[in-house]
Amino acid sequence: MAAEEQQRNTWRIWRAPSIARLAPKGPFYVLHLYSGRRRALDFHEQVEKVIAEFPSLYIRVISIDTAVDAKLDIHDTKLWHFLTEIAQAGRVLGLLQGPPCETWTSARHHQQVDEHGAPLRGPRPLRHADSLWGLDHLTMPELAQVFTGNILLLKGMFLACLVALRGGATFLEHPAVPFAEEMASIWRLALMKLLLRRPGALFRKTTIEQWRYGAPGIKPTTLLFSNCDLPAALAAGTIPGLSRPETLLIGKDSEGRFRTAAAKEYPAALNSSFACALRPLLATRVATDCGTPHDEPWGHELAVTTSCTEYGSIMPDYQPRLP
């Protein structure tokens, strides 16, 4: 895989892709892929506030994660076909996703400590900058973790490409590139470089620190985006008067939970920024004759399922599925 990855680093897209128009009529969708549990002021709730400003549009919001409902499994054939079909039809106005980073996180390279600062044996690295798709000689559970992480990232990127090529706004969030050159990062993948390399770039990227939006840790984060002015929405969404945290989210707390869990969920202000970045795109839909919406019972059922307001507890990362 390492040699193949080096070869992929030489690939180029020489012509900028042609962006097609969104569908002439709805229902339109805003999707949150790998959303985690439903919770107060999550992206789902924040984007519904923005959508309420455009009552003439038929827009459904779907949070897609097994933590929301068991049937919302991205591996489910019926669900996956539905998502790709509405994306190809140009009916996905917005797609937010944060592919699980448990196999990518730089925290695996740091010494883990408990609440007293005593060293702990933490999970070891599963990837390296020279072996981005997974190290050799991993255990079966570790291979399952890497396999799942790879599949979820690739499915998410495939869906993002479909949405972007039909004019929808896309956001993909993942930890920023670590300073240590030997550490793995999705931003070091040839695939991500290809999609960002000009002149044929389909996406752009920007980097933020999530503490500016109320996160408990600094959490440098890079965001891939398309067909919107995400940087402007992010700049407008920062919370004034906050102080930059001085502690790192490494190790375990007094209850034995990894401190990185505190940063798994986006803060409310960041969710609001993502939602606000969609506002100009929604406004363009109002300016067109969207017509009578299609009858789509399955999409309606999914939207109703994920619109619940009974918030659950934080769930563990996506469970590995063996090939």
C-alpha positions as CSV (number, residue, x, y, z in Angstrom):
1,M,0.0,0.0,0.0
2,A,2.8,2.4,0.7
3,A,4.3,2.1,-2.8
4,E,0.9,2.4,-4.3
5,E,0.2,5.5,-2.2
6,Q,3.4,7.1,-3.5
7,Q,2.3,6.5,-7.1
8,R,-1.1,8.1,-6.4
9,N,0.8,11.2,-5.2
10,T,1.7,11.8,-8.8
11,W,-1.9,11.9,-10.1
12,R,-3.3,15.1,-11.4
13,I,-6.7,16.5,-12.5
14,W,-5.8,18.8,-15.3
15,R,-9.3,20.2,-16.0
16,A,-11.6,21.8,-13.4
17,P,-14.7,19.7,-13.1
18,S,-18.0,21.1,-14.4
19,I,-20.5,21.7,-11.6
20,A,-24.1,20.8,-12.6
21,R,-27.2,22.6,-11.4
22,L,-29.2,21.5,-8.4
23,A,-32.5,19.7,-9.1
24,P,-35.4,21.9,-10.2
25,K,-37.7,20.6,-7.4
26,G,-37.5,18.9,-4.0
27,P,-37.7,17.5,-1.6
28,F,-34.2,18.7,-0.9
29,Y,-32.0,17.2,1.8
30,V,-29.4,18.4,4.3
31,L,-27.4,15.4,5.6
32,H,-25.2,15.0,8.6
33,L,-23.1,11.8,8.0
34,Y,-21.5,10.2,11.1
35,S,-23.5,12.6,13.2
36,G,-23.2,10.8,16.5
37,R,-26.2,11.1,18.9
38,R,-28.9,13.7,18.6
39,R,-28.3,16.5,21.1
40,A,-29.3,20.0,22.0
41,L,-27.9,22.6,19.6
42,D,-26.4,20.0,17.3
43,F,-26.1,20.6,13.5
44,H,-29.5,19.1,12.9
45,E,-31.2,21.6,15.2
46,Q,-29.1,24.5,14.1
47,V,-29.8,23.9,10.4
48,E,-33.5,23.5,11.0
49,K,-33.4,27.1,12.4
50,V,-31.9,28.3,9.1
51,I,-34.3,26.3,7.0
52,A,-37.3,27.9,8.9
53,E,-36.3,31.1,7.2
54,F,-37.3,29.6,3.8
55,P,-40.8,28.1,4.4
56,S,-41.4,27.7,0.6
57,L,-38.7,25.1,0.3
58,Y,-39.2,21.4,0.9
59,I,-36.1,20.5,2.9
60,R,-35.6,17.4,5.1
61,V,-32.7,17.1,7.6
62,I,-31.3,13.6,8.3
63,S,-28.7,12.8,10.9
64,I,-27.1,9.5,9.8
65,D,-25.5,7.4,12.5
66,T,-26.3,4.1,14.3
67,A,-26.2,6.2,17.6
68,V,-29.4,7.8,16.3
69,D,-31.1,4.6,15.0
70,A,-29.8,1.1,14.2
71,K,-31.2,1.4,10.6
72,L,-29.1,4.4,9.9
73,D,-26.0,2.3,9.1
74,I,-24.0,3.6,6.2
75,H,-23.3,-0.1,5.3
76,D,-27.0,-0.7,4.7
77,T,-27.6,-1.2,1.0
78,K,-31.0,0.5,0.9
79,L,-29.8,3.5,2.8
80,W,-26.6,3.9,0.8
81,H,-28.5,3.6,-2.5
82,F,-30.9,6.3,-1.3
83,L,-28.1,8.7,-0.4
84,T,-26.3,8.2,-3.7
85,E,-29.5,8.6,-5.7
86,I,-30.6,11.9,-4.1
87,A,-27.0,13.2,-4.4
88,Q,-26.8,12.3,-8.1
89,A,-30.2,13.9,-8.6
90,G,-29.0,17.2,-7.2
91,R,-31.3,17.2,-4.2
92,V,-28.7,17.3,-1.4
93,L,-28.2,21.0,-0.6
94,G,-25.8,20.4,2.2
95,L,-23.6,17.5,3.5
96,L,-21.7,17.7,6.8
97,Q,-19.5,14.8,7.9
98,G,-16.8,14.0,10.4
99,P,-15.4,10.5,9.5
100,P,-14.3,8.7,12.8
101,C,-10.8,9.7,13.7
102,E,-10.0,7.1,16.3
103,T,-7.5,5.3,14.1
104,W,-6.0,8.6,12.8
105,T,-5.6,10.6,16.0
106,S,-2.2,11.8,17.0
107,A,-3.1,11.1,20.7
108,R,-2.1,7.5,20.0
109,H,1.5,8.7,19.7
110,H,1.5,10.4,23.1
111,Q,2.0,8.9,26.5
112,Q,-1.4,8.4,28.2
113,V,-1.8,9.5,31.8
114,D,-4.6,9.2,34.4
115,E,-6.1,12.1,36.4
116,H,-3.1,12.0,38.7
117,G,-0.6,12.2,35.9
118,A,0.5,8.5,36.3
119,P,1.5,6.8,33.0
120,L,-1.1,4.5,31.4
121,R,-0.8,2.1,28.6
122,G,-2.9,3.6,25.8
123,P,-3.9,2.4,22.3
124,R,-0.9,2.2,20.0
125,P,-0.7,3.9,16.6
126,L,-2.4,2.0,13.7
127,R,-1.1,4.3,10.9
128,H,2.1,6.1,10.0
129,A,2.8,8.8,7.4
130,D,4.5,6.1,5.3
131,S,1.6,3.7,5.8
132,L,-1.4,5.9,5.8
133,W,-3.9,3.1,5.1
134,G,-2.7,1.0,8.0
135,L,0.5,-0.5,9.5
136,D,1.7,-4.0,8.9
137,H,1.4,-6.7,11.7
138,L,-1.7,-5.4,13.3
139,T,-4.0,-7.6,15.4
140,M,-7.3,-8.7,14.1
141,P,-9.3,-6.1,16.2
142,E,-6.9,-3.4,15.0
143,L,-7.3,-4.5,11.4
144,A,-11.0,-4.3,11.8
145,Q,-10.7,-0.8,13.2
146,V,-8.5,0.3,10.3
147,F,-10.7,-1.3,7.7
148,T,-13.8,0.4,9.2
149,G,-12.0,3.8,9.3
150,N,-10.9,3.4,5.7
151,I,-14.3,2.4,4.4
152,L,-16.1,5.2,6.3
153,L,-13.7,7.8,5.0
154,L,-13.9,6.6,1.4
155,K,-17.7,6.4,1.4
156,G,-17.9,9.8,2.8
157,M,-15.6,11.2,0.2
158,F,-17.5,9.5,-2.6
159,L,-20.8,11.0,-1.4
160,A,-19.1,14.4,-1.0
161,C,-17.9,14.3,-4.6
162,L,-21.4,13.4,-5.8
163,V,-22.9,16.3,-3.9
164,A,-20.3,18.8,-4.9
165,L,-20.5,17.9,-8.6
166,R,-24.3,18.7,-8.5
167,G,-23.8,22.1,-6.8
168,G,-24.4,21.1,-3.2
169,A,-22.4,22.5,-0.3
170,T,-20.2,20.0,1.5
171,F,-18.2,20.1,4.7
172,L,-15.8,17.4,5.9
173,E,-14.2,17.9,9.4
174,H,-11.0,16.1,10.6
175,P,-8.1,16.9,12.9
176,A,-5.5,19.2,11.4
177,V,-2.2,17.8,10.2
178,P,0.1,17.1,13.2
179,F,3.4,18.9,13.3
180,A,5.3,15.6,13.6
181,E,6.0,14.4,10.0
182,E,5.8,10.7,10.9
183,M,2.2,10.9,12.2
184,A,-0.7,9.9,9.9
185,S,-3.4,12.3,8.8
186,I,-6.1,12.1,6.1
187,W,-4.7,15.4,4.8
188,R,-1.5,13.5,3.9
189,L,-3.5,11.0,1.7
190,A,-2.9,11.2,-2.0
191,L,-6.7,11.1,-2.5
192,M,-7.2,14.3,-0.5
193,K,-4.3,16.1,-2.1
194,L,-5.7,15.2,-5.6
195,L,-9.1,16.6,-4.8
196,L,-7.5,19.8,-3.5
197,R,-4.8,20.3,-6.1
198,R,-5.4,23.0,-8.7
199,P,-6.3,23.5,-11.5
200,G,-8.7,20.6,-11.1
201,A,-9.6,21.0,-7.5
202,L,-13.2,20.1,-6.6
203,F,-12.8,21.3,-2.9
204,R,-11.0,23.9,-0.8
205,K,-9.9,23.7,2.8
206,T,-9.5,25.9,5.8
207,T,-8.2,25.3,9.4
208,I,-9.6,26.5,12.7
209,E,-9.2,25.9,16.4
210,Q,-12.4,24.7,17.9
211,W,-11.9,26.4,21.3
212,R,-12.9,29.6,19.5
213,Y,-16.4,28.1,19.3
214,G,-16.6,26.8,22.9
215,A,-14.9,23.5,22.7
216,P,-13.2,22.3,25.9
217,G,-9.8,21.7,24.1
218,I,-7.8,23.6,21.5
219,K,-8.5,21.0,18.8
220,P,-6.9,22.3,15.6
221,T,-9.3,21.2,12.9
222,T,-9.1,21.2,9.1
223,L,-12.3,21.5,7.1
224,L,-12.8,20.5,3.5
225,F,-15.6,22.4,1.7
226,S,-17.2,23.1,-1.6
227,N,-19.8,25.4,-3.2
228,C,-20.1,27.8,-0.2
229,D,-18.1,30.5,1.7
230,L,-17.4,28.5,4.8
231,P,-14.5,30.7,6.0
232,A,-16.8,33.7,6.2
233,A,-19.4,31.8,8.2
234,L,-16.7,30.4,10.5
235,A,-15.3,33.9,11.1
236,A,-18.7,35.2,11.9
237,G,-19.5,32.3,14.3
238,T,-16.6,32.6,16.7
239,I,-17.4,33.4,20.4
240,P,-15.8,36.6,21.6
241,G,-14.0,36.8,24.9
242,L,-12.9,33.1,25.2
243,S,-9.5,32.1,26.5
244,R,-7.4,29.5,24.8
245,P,-7.2,26.3,26.8
246,E,-3.8,25.4,28.2
247,T,-4.4,21.7,28.9
248,L,-4.3,18.9,26.3
249,L,-7.1,16.3,25.9
250,I,-4.8,13.3,26.4
251,G,-5.1,10.4,28.7
252,K,-8.1,9.4,30.9
253,D,-10.2,11.3,33.4
254,S,-11.3,10.3,36.9
255,E,-14.0,8.1,35.5
256,G,-11.7,6.2,33.2
257,R,-12.9,7.9,30.0
258,F,-10.5,9.1,27.4
259,R,-10.3,12.9,27.5
260,T,-10.5,13.1,23.7
261,A,-14.2,12.1,24.1
262,A,-14.9,15.6,25.3
263,A,-14.0,16.9,21.9
264,K,-15.9,14.3,19.8
265,E,-19.0,16.5,19.5
266,Y,-19.0,19.9,17.7
267,P,-19.7,22.9,20.0
268,A,-23.0,24.7,19.3
269,A,-21.3,27.8,17.8
270,L,-19.5,25.6,15.2
271,N,-22.7,23.8,14.4
272,S,-24.4,27.2,13.9
273,S,-21.5,28.3,11.6
274,F,-22.0,25.2,9.4
275,A,-25.7,25.9,9.2
276,C,-25.2,29.6,8.4
277,A,-22.8,28.7,5.5
278,L,-25.8,27.0,3.8
279,R,-28.0,30.2,3.9
280,P,-26.9,31.7,0.6
281,L,-27.4,28.4,-1.2
282,L,-30.9,28.1,0.2
283,A,-31.7,31.6,-0.9
284,T,-30.8,30.7,-4.5
285,R,-33.4,27.9,-4.3
286,V,-36.1,30.4,-3.2
287,A,-35.3,32.5,-6.3
288,T,-36.2,29.5,-8.6
289,D,-39.5,27.8,-9.2
290,C,-39.0,24.6,-7.1
291,G,-42.3,23.1,-8.2
292,T,-44.3,20.4,-6.5
293,P,-42.1,18.0,-4.4
294,H,-41.7,14.3,-5.3
295,D,-43.5,11.8,-3.1
296,E,-40.7,10.1,-1.3
297,P,-41.9,8.1,1.7
298,W,-38.5,6.6,2.6
299,G,-36.9,10.0,2.8
300,H,-39.8,11.3,4.9
301,E,-39.5,8.3,7.3
302,L,-35.7,8.9,7.7
303,A,-36.3,12.6,8.4
304,V,-39.0,11.8,11.0
305,T,-36.8,9.2,12.7
306,T,-33.9,11.6,13.2
307,S,-36.0,14.6,14.2
308,C,-36.5,13.2,17.7
309,T,-35.5,15.4,20.6
310,E,-34.8,12.6,23.1
311,Y,-31.1,13.1,23.5
312,G,-28.9,10.1,24.3
313,S,-25.5,9.7,26.0
314,I,-22.2,9.9,24.1
315,M,-21.7,6.7,22.2
316,P,-18.4,4.9,21.4
317,D,-16.8,5.3,18.0
318,Y,-18.3,3.5,15.1
319,Q,-18.0,-0.3,15.8
320,P,-15.6,-2.1,13.5
321,R,-17.1,-4.4,10.9
322,L,-15.0,-7.2,9.6
323,P,-14.8,-7.6,5.8
